[in-house]
Amino acid sequence: MKKMKNWKIRRQDLENVRKHFKNMRNQDKERKYCFTFSLEDPDFCNEESHIYFVGKNEKNILGYAICYLTQPGTNIGAISKIFESGDSEDLVDFGGKVVSREILKNYDGYENYLCKGQVCYIGLMEVFLHRRGIGSNLLNYVKSTPNLELIDLRANGYDEAIFFRKNGFIDSGIDAETGSQIVMVWNNPKYK
């Protein structure tokens, strides 16, 4: 899809957040696309939250990603938001071992974290039109965040996992206890 624009807003700019989501709700009524996020969501209440958008303009939004950025730290397990996704299920590795913050650094993708750049957890990503490059465009915009070293997320099912693999993410070897969410990681090649 041609002529896409990207932009980002932070939680502190609440009026702009409300305006964007009002536009999205109006768009949803007209187009019947799903829209699952609410400003009342308790996960979207801290200063680390950012919303990245893709669309033709601010009234024609084609997708968004809600991300949580954390500053560099000496232990990836201490700063990753992968444990705080609102899902009470434990994370386990593909061998059935429970994954804790202390051992997260031992898993694929996480072992490459050099403690120099920010970490981004993508809590929710929705794209309203598929197979048109919109999701990849949005993901590339998130990846372009200055000083970003690592992105992690939970891919919901097989199709999402394929999409993220095509966009440079790797399977960490971790999933939700039920096996329905694969934890995936993208390492910024600038940090090697």
N, C-alpha and C positions, 0 to 999 in steps of 0.2 A: 504494500500500500504506500503510495507516494504522499509527500507533503505532511509528514507527521511531525508534531512538535512535542517536546518533553519539558516538564517543569516540576518543581518540588516545593512543598510547603511544610512548615513545621507546626507542631502542636500549639506553640505559643501564639501563632497567628490564627486564632480560633475563628475569627470572622471570615477569613479567606477559606478556611477548612469548611465552614458551614455553607458558604457560597458554592464551593466546588461540589459538595455532596448534594446540595439542593439541585444543582444542574444535573448531577448523575441520576438522582431520583426522577426528575422530569424526563430525562432521556430514557430511563428504564420503563416508565409508563408508556412512552411512545413506541419503544422498540421491543419490549418484553424480554430484555436481558436480565439475568439474575443480578442481584445486588445484596450482598450479605453483611455489609459492615454498617455499624451505627456509631455515631459520635459518642453515645453513652457507653460504649464498650470500655470496660475497666482496664483492658490492656493498653488502651490508647490514652494514657493519662500522665505520662512522664515526658521530660524534656528530651529524651533520647529518640522520641518518635518522629518519623518523617513520612510523608506520603509523596510518592513519585507518581506522576501522571504521564500518560501518552494520549494524544488525540490530535484532531485537526485544529482545534482551538479549545479554549476553556469552556465553551458551551457544547462541544461535541467530543466528549471524553470517550476514548476507546478502551481504556484499561488503567489500572492503578496497582501500586504495591505499597503495603504498609510495612515499614522497616524500622528496626530498632538498632541504633548505632551505639557502640561502646568504645571507649578509649583504649589504647593499647595497655596490656597488662602482662605480668610475668607468667601467668598461668591461664591458658585458654579455657580451662574448665571453670575458672572463677568469673570470667567475663562473658562467656557465650550465653545467649538467651535461649538456647535450644531446650533447656530444662524448664523454661518458664512459659511454655506455649499455651497454658491454660488447660492442657490435657493431663489428667492425673495419672495416666499410664506411665509405668517405668519404661525407660529406654533400655533395650537389650541389644547385644551384638548378635551377629548371625549364628553364633554358637550357643546362644541362650544365656550368656552371662550378663548380669545387670551392669549397666554403664553408669558410673558416677562422675562427678565433676573432677575428682582426683585422677581418674584414668582416661579422661577424654583425650588428652594429648597423645595417647598411644594409637589412635585410630586414623585411618586413611584421611588425608586432607588436613586434619588437625595437627598431625605430627610435623607438618611443614610450617606451622605458625612461628614466626621469628620474634614476636612481641614488639614489632616496630610500627605497625599500622592498626587502624581501627578494624573492628569486627562488626559486620552487619548481619542481623537475623531478619530474614524476610518472613514476617508473621502471616501475611495474607497477600496473595497476588491474584487479581481477576482481570481477565481480558475478555471483551465482549464479542469479538470476531476472531475466529481461529484460522490458522493456516494462511495468514496474510502478512506475517512478519511483525505483527504488532507486539506480541509477547517478547520476541527477541529484541526488538527495539527498546522496549521498556527495561528489560533485563540489562542490556548494554548501558542504558542510562544509569541504572543503579550501580553497575560495575565501575562507571566513570567517576564515582564519588572520590574527591581528593583524599589521599592518605588511607585508602581502603585496602586492607591486606587480605581479608578473608570474608566470605559470605557463607552462612549456613542456613539451612531450611529443612522443613519436613515435606517431602513430596508425597502427595496423597494419591497413591496408586501408580499403576504401571504407565499410563499415558503421560502423567506429569513427570515421572522419572525419565522417560524417553526425551521429553522436551528439555529438561534440565541437562541431561547428558549431552544433547546436541549443542547446548550453549556452554559447554566447558566444565560442568559440574561432575564430580565423581561420587560414587557411593562410598560412604564412610565405613560401612560394615555394621551400621547401627540402624535399628528400626524401633517402632513402637512395639510394645509387648504383643499386640495383636498381629503385627506384621503388616499393617495397613499403611504405615507411614515410614518411608525410607528417609533417613537423615543423609543429606547431600551437602557437599562442600565445594566451593570455588576458591582457589588460591590465586591471588593476583600475581601474574608472572613478573611484575616489577620488583617483587620481594623475593629474591632468591639469593 
